[in-house]
Structures are given as structure tokens and as C-alpha cells.
Amino acid sequence: MSHGADLPGHAPRRDAAGEGFLGAAGRALDWVNDKLLVASMGALLAAAGVLTLSVLTRYFLKLPTEWQDEASVFLMVGATFGCGAYVQSYRGHVGIGALATVLSPRANRVRVLLSDLVALFFCAFFAWKSWSLLREAVVDHQTTSSSWAPPLWIPYGIMAGGMTLVALQLLLQTAGHFRRQEVAR
């Protein structure tokens, strides 16, 4: 269960939507998330194709495969991190939903806010570390240790961008908690 996303009356997306800056930022992030979702689906299908080709090439043609495993891992990293903010926009990440049914509505709002804050700080830290890894990979020209040796800036860049988008999504959702409190007053 995920923060009550499946509870009746819950708006699953655009927690911070509305007028002004938060609404515009939410719509812009939704647009980016929708485009990345399509790209991530393509990356996942491409990874499946690459792995299938790898198995067929090794089994039937008895040829070694050197690049397929790393290429499929890079594609799956792209699919995973590319969809993170989209999934968060629907509050689809794992939450402590069992508590939603036993807590009062006010206590549940506090629980969701605290969960969003903890997740925001974690994702912001993860994004910051990913940007640091990306910088190191670019400056030091780091590659993987395989014979194919693709550059490591590719997965690190995907991780940094994806986690930055998740952090921005969480920031908008957290700001939405405070905006709803102002509207309720």
C-alpha cells in the first residue's frame, strides 16, 4: 500500500497542482515524467531484446558476448531511475499504508508529511552523491572494467538526473502539504 493512493477520494497525481508557481512546476514535472516514462519503457524493451539476443547468440552461434550484459544493465538503470519521479507522482513507492486505516485523518496527514520529508532528504542526498560520482567519472574518464569499457558517466548521469527528479517531485508534494493547510484556513 502506498500512502493511501488507493483510498477513496484520493487524488493520485499533482498533489501541489493549482495556480501559481507550484502548479506550473507540477505540470512541468508531470510533462517531463510522462516523456521519461515512454523512454524508460523503450529502454526496458531494449534491455529485454539485448539479453534475448545475447542468449541466442551464445547458445546457437557459440559466440562470446561481451557488451550485452553491461548494455542491458545500463538500459535497466535508465528505466529504473527514469521512472522514479513518475511513480512518486502517483505515490506508488512503498509506504506504511496499514497505518492510514487506523490513524485519524489529521494524524495520517502528519504521517504522510513526515514520510515525504524523510524521503525528500534521502533522495536529495542520493542525488547529490550521484552528481558527485558523475563529476568524478567525467573528470577522471572512468570506464567499467570490462573489455567493452563503456564510460561510467552514463549510469551516473542517469542516476543523478533520476534522483534529482524524484527529489523535486517530493519537494512539490511536501510544499503541497503546506499549501493545502493554507487553503483550509
Contacts in CASP RR format, 6 or more apart in sequence:
PFRMAT RR
TARGET T0000
AUTHOR 0000-0000-0000
METHOD contacts of the structure
MODEL  1
MSHGADLPGHAPRRDAAGEGFLGAAGRALDWVNDKLLVASMGALLAAAGV
LTLSVLTRYFLKLPTEWQDEASVFLMVGATFGCGAYVQSYRGHVGIGALA
TVLSPRANRVRVLLSDLVALFFCAFFAWKSWSLLREAVVDHQTTSSSWAP
PLWIPYGIMAGGMTLVALQLLLQTAGHFRRQEVAR
1 95 0 8 1.000
1 96 0 8 1.000
1 97 0 8 1.000
1 98 0 8 1.000
1 100 0 8 1.000
2 91 0 8 1.000
2 92 0 8 1.000
2 93 0 8 1.000
2 94 0 8 1.000
2 95 0 8 1.000
2 97 0 8 1.000
3 91 0 8 1.000
3 92 0 8 1.000
3 95 0 8 1.000
3 97 0 8 1.000
3 100 0 8 1.000
3 112 0 8 1.000
3 115 0 8 1.000
4 10 0 8 1.000
4 91 0 8 1.000
4 97 0 8 1.000
4 100 0 8 1.000
5 12 0 8 1.000
5 90 0 8 1.000
5 91 0 8 1.000
5 92 0 8 1.000
7 100 0 8 1.000
12 90 0 8 1.000
12 91 0 8 1.000
13 30 0 8 1.000
13 89 0 8 1.000
13 90 0 8 1.000
14 23 0 8 1.000
14 26 0 8 1.000
14 27 0 8 1.000
14 30 0 8 1.000
14 89 0 8 1.000
15 172 0 8 1.000
15 173 0 8 1.000
15 176 0 8 1.000
15 177 0 8 1.000
16 22 0 8 1.000
16 23 0 8 1.000
16 25 0 8 1.000
16 26 0 8 1.000
16 172 0 8 1.000
16 173 0 8 1.000
16 175 0 8 1.000
16 176 0 8 1.000
16 179 0 8 1.000
17 23 0 8 1.000
17 26 0 8 1.000
17 27 0 8 1.000
22 172 0 8 1.000
22 175 0 8 1.000
22 176 0 8 1.000
22 179 0 8 1.000
25 168 0 8 1.000
25 172 0 8 1.000
26 172 0 8 1.000
29 85 0 8 1.000
29 89 0 8 1.000
29 165 0 8 1.000
29 168 0 8 1.000
29 169 0 8 1.000
29 172 0 8 1.000
30 89 0 8 1.000
32 85 0 8 1.000
32 165 0 8 1.000
33 85 0 8 1.000
33 86 0 8 1.000
33 89 0 8 1.000
33 165 0 8 1.000
33 169 0 8 1.000
34 86 0 8 1.000
36 82 0 8 1.000
36 83 0 8 1.000
36 85 0 8 1.000
36 86 0 8 1.000
36 165 0 8 1.000
37 82 0 8 1.000
37 83 0 8 1.000
37 86 0 8 1.000
39 82 0 8 1.000
40 78 0 8 1.000
40 79 0 8 1.000
40 80 0 8 1.000
40 82 0 8 1.000
40 83 0 8 1.000
40 86 0 8 1.000
41 79 0 8 1.000
42 79 0 8 1.000
43 75 0 8 1.000
43 76 0 8 1.000
43 78 0 8 1.000
43 79 0 8 1.000
44 75 0 8 1.000
44 76 0 8 1.000
44 79 0 8 1.000
46 75 0 8 1.000
47 71 0 8 1.000
47 72 0 8 1.000
47 75 0 8 1.000
47 76 0 8 1.000
47 79 0 8 1.000
50 68 0 8 1.000
50 71 0 8 1.000
50 72 0 8 1.000
50 75 0 8 1.000
51 68 0 8 1.000
51 69 0 8 1.000
51 72 0 8 1.000
53 68 0 8 1.000
54 65 0 8 1.000
54 68 0 8 1.000
54 69 0 8 1.000
54 72 0 8 1.000
57 63 0 8 1.000
57 65 0 8 1.000
57 68 0 8 1.000
58 64 0 8 1.000
58 65 0 8 1.000
66 146 0 8 1.000
66 147 0 8 1.000
66 148 0 8 1.000
67 146 0 8 1.000
67 148 0 8 1.000
67 150 0 8 1.000
70 144 0 8 1.000
70 146 0 8 1.000
70 148 0 8 1.000
70 150 0 8 1.000
71 150 0 8 1.000
73 155 0 8 1.000
74 150 0 8 1.000
74 154 0 8 1.000
74 155 0 8 1.000
74 158 0 8 1.000
77 155 0 8 1.000
77 158 0 8 1.000
77 159 0 8 1.000
78 155 0 8 1.000
78 158 0 8 1.000
81 158 0 8 1.000
81 159 0 8 1.000
81 161 0 8 1.000
81 162 0 8 1.000
81 163 0 8 1.000
82 158 0 8 1.000
82 161 0 8 1.000
82 162 0 8 1.000
82 165 0 8 1.000
84 93 0 8 1.000
84 162 0 8 1.000
84 165 0 8 1.000
84 166 0 8 1.000
84 169 0 8 1.000
85 162 0 8 1.000
85 165 0 8 1.000
85 166 0 8 1.000
85 168 0 8 1.000
85 169 0 8 1.000
87 93 0 8 1.000
88 166 0 8 1.000
88 169 0 8 1.000
88 170 0 8 1.000
88 173 0 8 1.000
89 169 0 8 1.000
91 173 0 8 1.000
93 119 0 8 1.000
95 115 0 8 1.000
96 111 0 8 1.000
96 115 0 8 1.000
99 108 0 8 1.000
99 111 0 8 1.000
100 108 0 8 1.000
100 111 0 8 1.000
103 111 0 8 1.000
109 177 0 8 1.000
112 177 0 8 1.000
113 174 0 8 1.000
113 177 0 8 1.000
116 170 0 8 1.000
116 173 0 8 1.000
116 174 0 8 1.000
116 177 0 8 1.000
117 174 0 8 1.000
119 170 0 8 1.000
120 167 0 8 1.000
120 170 0 8 1.000
120 171 0 8 1.000
120 174 0 8 1.000
123 163 0 8 1.000
123 166 0 8 1.000
123 167 0 8 1.000
123 170 0 8 1.000
124 167 0 8 1.000
126 159 0 8 1.000
126 163 0 8 1.000
126 167 0 8 1.000
127 160 0 8 1.000
127 161 0 8 1.000
127 162 0 8 1.000
127 163 0 8 1.000
127 164 0 8 1.000
127 166 0 8 1.000
127 167 0 8 1.000
130 156 0 8 1.000
130 157 0 8 1.000
130 159 0 8 1.000
130 160 0 8 1.000
130 161 0 8 1.000
130 163 0 8 1.000
130 164 0 8 1.000
131 160 0 8 1.000
131 164 0 8 1.000
133 152 0 8 1.000
133 156 0 8 1.000
133 159 0 8 1.000
133 160 0 8 1.000
134 153 0 8 1.000
134 156 0 8 1.000
134 157 0 8 1.000
134 159 0 8 1.000
134 160 0 8 1.000
136 142 0 8 1.000
137 151 0 8 1.000
137 152 0 8 1.000
137 153 0 8 1.000
137 156 0 8 1.000
138 153 0 8 1.000
141 151 0 8 1.000
142 151 0 8 1.000
142 152 0 8 1.000
142 153 0 8 1.000
143 149 0 8 1.000
143 150 0 8 1.000
143 151 0 8 1.000
143 152 0 8 1.000
144 150 0 8 1.000
144 152 0 8 1.000
END
